[in-house]
């Protein structure tokens, strides 16, 4: 009986990571520039709007960076902002009330509001 219980426990521990994986994003986009900047965003539909998972490397090392969402009518919404890191790497979550279908582009901007990277959403 003890061996059966141990086997069930081991199976439960081994299978737990498979059962607790986060859902796949509804859309993913990335951009890479000539200077090595890499920027990717996973988008997830929510009833309240869109959740964004931002991942970047070789980003500017100084100032404040922000992610702006432009909708198909030309409106804008700032989804998140963060202080630049000494490594130039970041993983941050953001959100916008805009629904995924209405997003036209995603813009990474520096503190002067200059676009550092732009992803156009088809």
C-alpha positions, -999 to 999 in steps of 0.1 A, spaced: 0 0 0 29 24 9 45 18 -26 12 27 -43 9 59 -23 45 68 -30 40 62 -67 9 84 -68 27 111 -49 56 110 -73 33 111 -103 15 141 -88 47 160 -83 60 151 -118 27 161 -135 21 193 -115 43 215 -137 24 203 -168 -10 211 -153 0 246 -140 15 261 -172 2 296 -180 -21 298 -210 -5 305 -244 -8 342 -255 -34 351 -280 -8 370 -301 30 375 -300 51 400 -317 88 409 -317 112 433 -333 150 434 -335 170 465 -345 204 468 -362 220 479 -329 210 446 -312 178 458 -294 154 429 -290 118 435 -279 89 410 -277 54 413 -264 28 386 -257 -8 397 -258 -36 380 -239 -73 389 -244 -92 398 -213 -128 409 -207 -115 442 -195 -89 448 -224 -55 433 -232 -28 420 -209 8 425 -222 40 405 -212 70 426 -223 105 411 -227 134 432 -239 172 432 -241 198 456 -253 173 484 -244 185 519 -235 204 520 -202 192 554 -189 159 571 -182 124 559 -181 110 536 -209 73 532 -216 51 510 -238 24 529 -257 -5 512 -275 -19 529 -306 -54 519 -316 -68 517 -351 -85 551 -347 -52 568 -338 -58 570 -300 -30 561 -276 -28 544 -242 3 540 -220 3 503 -210 33 504 -187 65 522 -178 98 513 -160 132 527 -152 159 515 -175 181 488 -161 219 487 -161 218 454 -180 194 467 -207 171 438 -200 135 439 -188 105 416 -182 74 435 -172 37 431 -173 13 458 -186 -23 463 -194 -46 484 -217 -83 488 -218 -81 484 -256 -93 451 -270 -67 431 -289 -86 435 -322 -84 473 -320 -46 475 -314 -27 489 -345 8 492 -331 30 489 -300 56 515 -294 85 514 -270 94 550 -261 122 566 -242 117 594 -217 116 621 -244 88 601 -260 110 591 -290 100 557 -304 129 533 -298 110 503 -313 77 500 -331 57 468 -338 29 471 -363 0 447 -356 -16 433 -387 
